[in-house]
Amino acid sequence: METKQSGPIGRPRGFDADEALERAMLVFWEHGYEGASLAVLTEAMGISAKSMYAAFGNKEELFRKALERYTEGPGGYLTRALEEPTALGVATAILAGAVRTTTRPATPPGCMGVQCALTTSDTGRAVRDLLAAWRNNGCNRVRERFQRAVDEGDLPPGTDPGLLAHYVTTLAFGIAVQATSGVGRDELQGMADAALRNWPLP
């Protein structure tokens, strides 16, 4: 005769971790790292602080996971842009992606990485270092792509790929700041177009 167990063994989580992380990402994106209090995060995620710690670790670890999600999701335009056949195509796609991502009506304005970097004080040094590494990684990937363009003759021989990569990524971050300030998509795209009019051609 079978006996009914009094409770489940290895009790499953009572929430969708993927959905909870998506909501945490949006909170960090809107409020910045320090502005996203534990109470605001857990309320948005629909879980208790205990469940958050059990599933994601502390706030810093949750932020790291949220930044990864942002990079692969809304920020994924960078990876796609690097696959463009020309350096000008890469730069155009990066800036157009920045404009689109930072002005979507369904998500907070601006860029999660930039927003959090601008609002993180010295007490959040680990997060500041993480965001600096995140920005540097993106810039290095663009620099490597532009170096390839120089090697292939798509950019003039005297072009400094590092300087050009900094130029494009700084423009993208500036677009994010302007979007947070309420500048509209058409105006931002106009700025991006103007910035690329003197692009070095082979």
C-alpha contacts under 8 A as a table, 3 or more apart, distances in Angstrom:
res1	aa1	res2	aa2	distance
5	Q	8	P	7.16
8	P	11	R	5.61
13	R	16	D	7.73
15	F	20	A	7.62
15	F	47	I	7.50
16	D	19	E	5.37
16	D	20	A	6.15
17	A	20	A	4.96
17	A	21	L	6.10
17	A	55	A	7.51
18	D	21	L	5.20
18	D	22	E	6.28
19	E	22	E	5.02
19	E	23	R	6.32
19	E	45	M	7.69
20	A	23	R	5.18
20	A	24	A	6.23
20	A	44	A	7.87
20	A	45	M	4.61
20	A	46	G	7.20
21	L	24	A	4.94
21	L	25	M	6.11
21	L	45	M	7.27
21	L	62	L	7.91
21	L	65	K	7.69
21	L	66	A	6.31
22	E	25	M	5.13
22	E	26	L	6.47
22	E	66	A	7.29
22	E	69	R	7.66
23	R	26	L	5.15
23	R	27	V	6.36
23	R	44	A	6.11
23	R	45	M	5.59
24	A	27	V	5.07
24	A	28	F	6.29
24	A	41	L	5.93
24	A	44	A	6.92
24	A	45	M	6.21
24	A	62	L	7.89
24	A	63	F	7.97
24	A	66	A	6.67
25	M	28	F	5.26
25	M	29	W	6.02
25	M	63	F	7.53
25	M	66	A	4.81
25	M	67	L	7.10
25	M	69	R	7.45
25	M	70	Y	6.99
26	L	29	W	4.89
26	L	30	E	6.09
26	L	107	T	7.17
26	L	108	P	7.10
27	V	30	E	5.20
27	V	31	H	5.90
27	V	32	G	7.58
27	V	36	A	6.28
27	V	40	V	7.73
27	V	41	L	6.57
27	V	44	A	7.46
28	F	31	H	5.30
28	F	32	G	4.81
28	F	33	Y	5.52
28	F	35	G	7.73
28	F	36	A	5.77
28	F	63	F	7.50
28	F	66	A	7.97
28	F	112	M	6.82
28	F	116	C	7.15
29	W	32	G	5.79
29	W	108	P	6.42
29	W	110	G	7.99
29	W	111	C	6.90
29	W	112	M	4.23
29	W	113	G	7.61
29	W	115	Q	6.63
29	W	116	C	7.13
30	E	108	P	5.35
30	E	109	P	7.48
30	E	112	M	7.44
30	E	115	Q	7.72
31	H	34	E	7.55
31	H	35	G	4.88
31	H	36	A	5.44
31	H	115	Q	7.84
31	H	116	C	7.75
32	G	35	G	5.24
32	G	36	A	6.09
32	G	112	M	7.39
32	G	115	Q	5.62
32	G	116	C	4.17
32	G	117	A	7.70
32	G	118	L	7.98
32	G	119	T	5.95
32	G	120	T	7.42
33	Y	36	A	5.46
33	Y	63	F	7.55
33	Y	116	C	5.21
33	Y	119	T	7.06
33	Y	120	T	6.41
34	E	37	S	6.69
34	E	116	C	7.85
34	E	119	T	6.91
34	E	120	T	6.14
34	E	124	G	7.80
35	G	119	T	7.83
36	A	40	V	6.13
36	A	41	L	6.27
37	S	40	V	5.20
37	S	41	L	6.15
38	L	41	L	5.08
38	L	42	T	6.06
38	L	49	A	7.34
38	L	59	K	7.40
39	A	42	T	5.39
39	A	43	E	6.05
39	A	49	A	7.92
40	V	43	E	5.26
40	V	44	A	6.15
41	L	44	A	5.24
41	L	45	M	6.04
42	T	45	M	4.93
42	T	46	G	5.84
42	T	47	I	5.35
42	T	48	S	5.89
42	T	49	A	6.10
42	T	52	M	7.11
43	E	46	G	5.07
43	E	47	I	6.60
43	E	48	S	7.79
47	I	51	S	6.12
47	I	52	M	6.63
48	S	51	S	5.19
48	S	52	M	6.28
49	A	52	M	4.97
49	A	53	Y	6.22
50	K	53	Y	5.28
50	K	54	A	6.19
51	S	54	A	5.03
51	S	55	A	6.04
52	M	55	A	5.25
52	M	56	F	5.67
52	M	57	G	6.80
52	M	58	N	7.74
53	Y	56	F	5.42
53	Y	57	G	4.32
53	Y	58	N	5.51
54	A	57	G	6.01
56	F	61	E	6.55
56	F	62	L	5.39
56	F	65	K	7.98
57	G	60	E	7.89
57	G	61	E	5.58
57	G	62	L	6.29
58	N	61	E	5.35
58	N	62	L	6.19
59	K	62	L	4.99
59	K	63	F	6.12
60	E	63	F	5.01
60	E	64	R	6.31
60	E	127	V	7.11
61	E	64	R	5.05
61	E	65	K	6.40
62	L	65	K	5.21
62	L	66	A	6.13
63	F	66	A	4.88
63	F	67	L	6.00
64	R	67	L	5.13
64	R	68	E	6.28
65	K	68	E	5.10
65	K	69	R	6.26
66	A	69	R	4.98
66	A	70	Y	6.17
67	L	70	Y	4.94
67	L	71	T	6.08
67	L	112	M	7.67
67	L	113	G	7.29
68	E	71	T	5.08
68	E	72	E	6.24
69	R	72	E	5.28
69	R	73	G	5.84
70	Y	73	G	5.02
70	Y	74	P	5.41
70	Y	75	G	5.62
70	Y	76	G	7.73
70	Y	112	M	7.40
71	T	74	P	6.46
71	T	75	G	4.42
71	T	76	G	5.58
72	E	75	G	6.00
72	E	76	G	4.81
73	G	76	G	5.17
74	P	77	Y	7.14
74	P	101	T	6.23
75	G	78	L	6.46
75	G	101	T	7.29
76	G	79	T	5.59
76	G	80	R	6.69
77	Y	80	R	5.11
77	Y	81	A	5.94
77	Y	93	A	7.65
77	Y	94	I	6.71
77	Y	97	G	5.48
77	Y	98	A	7.76
78	L	81	A	5.02
78	L	82	L	6.36
78	L	93	A	7.89
78	L	94	I	5.79
78	L	97	G	7.40
78	L	138	G	7.81
79	T	82	L	5.40
79	T	83	E	7.08
80	R	83	E	5.51
80	R	84	E	7.42
81	A	84	E	5.56
81	A	89	G	7.56
81	A	90	V	5.01
81	A	91	A	7.54
81	A	93	A	5.14
81	A	94	I	5.68
82	L	90	V	5.51
82	L	142	V	7.03
82	L	145	R	6.70
83	E	90	V	7.27
84	E	87	A	7.38
84	E	89	G	5.55
84	E	90	V	5.28
84	E	93	A	7.86
85	P	89	G	6.68
85	P	90	V	7.54
86	T	89	G	4.98
86	T	90	V	6.25
86	T	149	A	7.14
86	T	154	D	6.64
87	A	90	V	4.92
87	A	91	A	6.26
87	A	145	R	7.56
87	A	146	F	6.16
87	A	149	A	6.13
87	A	154	D	6.86
87	A	155	L	7.21
88	L	91	A	5.12
88	L	92	T	5.99
88	L	199	W	7.11
89	G	92	T	5.07
89	G	93	A	6.00
90	V	93	A	5.22
90	V	94	I	6.13
91	A	94	I	5.14
91	A	95	L	6.29
91	A	168	V	6.42
91	A	196	L	7.94
92	T	95	L	5.42
92	T	96	A	6.04
92	T	192	A	7.85
92	T	193	D	7.88
92	T	196	L	7.55
93	A	96	A	5.05
93	A	97	G	5.82
94	I	97	G	5.09
94	I	98	A	6.14
94	I	168	V	7.83
94	I	172	A	7.24
95	L	98	A	4.96
95	L	99	V	6.19
95	L	168	V	7.55
95	L	171	L	7.43
95	L	172	A	5.62
95	L	189	Q	7.84
95	L	192	A	6.11
96	A	99	V	5.09
96	A	100	R	6.20
96	A	189	Q	6.78
96	A	192	A	7.44
97	G	100	R	5.13
97	G	101	T	5.97
98	A	101	T	5.27
98	A	102	T	5.97
98	A	172	A	5.76
98	A	173	F	7.95
98	A	175	I	6.86
98	A	176	A	6.93
99	V	102	T	5.47
99	V	103	T	6.22
99	V	172	A	7.93
99	V	175	I	6.61
99	V	176	A	7.46
99	V	179	A	7.95
99	V	185	R	6.28
99	V	188	L	6.38
99	V	189	Q	6.36
100	R	103	T	5.51
100	R	104	R	6.22
100	R	185	R	7.27
101	T	104	R	5.81
101	T	110	G	7.51
101	T	111	C	7.45
102	T	108	P	7.51
102	T	109	P	5.02
102	T	110	G	4.17
102	T	111	C	5.71
102	T	175	I	7.80
102	T	176	A	5.76
102	T	179	A	6.01
102	T	180	T	7.65
103	T	107	T	7.89
103	T	108	P	7.83
103	T	109	P	5.42
103	T	110	G	6.77
103	T	179	A	6.29
103	T	184	G	7.17
103	T	185	R	6.06
104	R	107	T	5.67
104	R	108	P	7.43
104	R	109	P	6.95
105	P	108	P	7.39
105	P	109	P	7.80
109	P	176	A	7.69
109	P	179	A	5.84
109	P	180	T	5.00
109	P	182	G	7.80
110	G	114	V	7.55
110	G	115	Q	6.83
110	G	175	I	7.79
110	G	176	A	4.34
110	G	177	V	6.06
110	G	178	Q	7.55
110	G	179	A	5.15
110	G	180	T	4.66
111	C	114	V	5.29
111	C	115	Q	5.84
111	C	173	F	7.73
111	C	176	A	5.38
111	C	177	V	7.73
112	M	115	Q	5.14
112	M	116	C	6.07
113	G	116	C	5.38
113	G	117	A	6.15
113	G	131	L	6.44
113	G	134	W	7.98
114	V	117	A	5.05
114	V	118	L	6.17
114	V	173	F	6.70
114	V	176	A	7.12
114	V	177	V	7.46
115	Q	118	L	5.38
115	Q	119	T	6.51
115	Q	177	V	7.69
116	C	119	T	5.32
116	C	120	T	6.06
117	A	120	T	5.49
117	A	128	R	6.19
117	A	131	L	6.39
120	T	123	T	7.76
120	T	124	G	5.96
120	T	125	R	7.90
120	T	127	V	7.61
120	T	128	R	6.57
121	S	124	G	5.65
121	S	125	R	7.20
121	S	128	R	7.97
122	D	125	R	5.24
124	G	127	V	5.41
124	G	128	R	6.25
125	R	128	R	4.90
125	R	129	D	6.07
126	A	129	D	5.13
126	A	130	L	6.13
127	V	130	L	4.88
127	V	131	L	6.13
128	R	131	L	5.18
128	R	132	A	6.13
129	D	132	A	5.04
129	D	133	A	6.16
130	L	133	A	5.17
130	L	134	W	6.13
131	L	134	W	4.79
131	L	135	R	6.15
132	A	135	R	5.19
132	A	136	N	6.10
133	A	136	N	4.99
133	A	137	N	5.93
134	W	137	N	5.19
134	W	138	G	6.41
135	R	138	G	5.24
135	R	139	C	6.27
136	N	139	C	5.04
136	N	140	N	5.99
137	N	140	N	5.11
137	N	141	R	6.24
138	G	141	R	5.25
138	G	142	V	6.46
138	G	169	T	7.90
139	C	142	V	5.14
139	C	143	R	6.13
139	C	165	A	5.90
139	C	166	H	6.34
139	C	169	T	6.26
140	N	143	R	4.88
140	N	144	E	6.12
140	N	162	G	7.74
140	N	165	A	7.55
141	R	144	E	5.22
141	R	145	R	6.36
142	V	145	R	5.08
142	V	146	F	6.19
142	V	165	A	5.49
143	R	146	F	5.05
143	R	147	Q	6.04
143	R	161	P	5.29
143	R	162	G	5.09
143	R	164	L	7.40
143	R	165	A	5.00
143	R	166	H	7.98
144	E	147	Q	5.01
144	E	148	R	6.31
144	E	161	P	7.52
145	R	148	R	5.12
145	R	149	A	6.40
146	F	149	A	4.79
146	F	150	V	6.30
146	F	155	L	7.70
146	F	161	P	5.20
146	F	162	G	7.93
146	F	164	L	7.74
146	F	165	A	7.24
147	Q	150	V	5.06
147	Q	151	D	6.23
147	Q	161	P	5.36
148	R	151	D	4.98
148	R	152	E	6.07
149	A	152	E	5.09
149	A	153	G	6.08
149	A	154	D	4.82
149	A	155	L	5.51
150	V	153	G	5.14
150	V	154	D	5.79
150	V	155	L	4.64
150	V	156	P	6.26
150	V	157	P	5.95
150	V	159	T	7.02
150	V	161	P	7.64
151	D	154	D	7.65
151	D	155	L	7.98
151	D	157	P	7.80
152	E	155	L	7.71
153	G	156	P	6.45
153	G	157	P	7.13
153	G	202	P	6.48
154	D	201	L	7.19
154	D	202	P	5.62
155	L	159	T	6.62
155	L	200	P	6.53
155	L	201	L	5.78
155	L	202	P	4.97
156	P	159	T	5.56
156	P	200	P	6.82
156	P	201	L	6.39
156	P	202	P	4.69
159	T	164	L	7.83
159	T	200	P	7.87
160	D	163	L	5.43
160	D	164	L	6.27
161	P	164	L	5.07
161	P	165	A	6.00
162	G	165	A	5.09
162	G	166	H	6.23
163	L	166	H	5.14
163	L	167	Y	6.17
164	L	167	Y	4.96
164	L	168	V	6.32
165	A	168	V	5.26
165	A	169	T	6.12
166	H	169	T	5.25
166	H	170	T	5.76
167	Y	170	T	5.29
167	Y	171	L	6.22
168	V	171	L	5.14
168	V	172	A	6.29
169	T	172	A	4.90
169	T	173	F	6.20
170	T	173	F	5.09
170	T	174	G	6.05
171	L	174	G	4.95
171	L	175	I	6.13
171	L	192	A	7.63
172	A	175	I	5.09
172	A	176	A	6.47
173	F	176	A	5.02
173	F	177	V	6.44
174	G	177	V	5.09
174	G	178	Q	6.19
175	I	178	Q	5.10
175	I	179	A	6.06
175	I	188	L	6.47
176	A	179	A	5.07
176	A	180	T	6.28
177	V	180	T	5.16
177	V	181	S	6.46
178	Q	181	S	5.02
178	Q	182	G	6.60
178	Q	183	V	5.59
178	Q	188	L	7.79
179	A	182	G	5.13
179	A	183	V	4.97
179	A	184	G	6.69
179	A	185	R	7.79
179	A	188	L	7.68
180	T	183	V	7.36
183	V	187	E	6.80
183	V	188	L	6.85
184	G	187	E	5.53
184	G	188	L	6.27
185	R	188	L	5.14
185	R	189	Q	6.08
186	D	189	Q	5.14
186	D	190	G	6.16
187	E	190	G	5.00
187	E	191	M	6.39
188	L	191	M	5.07
188	L	192	A	6.32
189	Q	192	A	4.97
189	Q	193	D	6.13
190	G	193	D	5.11
190	G	194	A	6.17
191	M	194	A	5.14
191	M	195	A	6.17
192	A	195	A	5.14
192	A	196	L	6.59
193	D	196	L	5.44
193	D	197	R	6.56
194	A	197	R	5.39
195	A	198	N	7.26
196	L	199	W	5.20
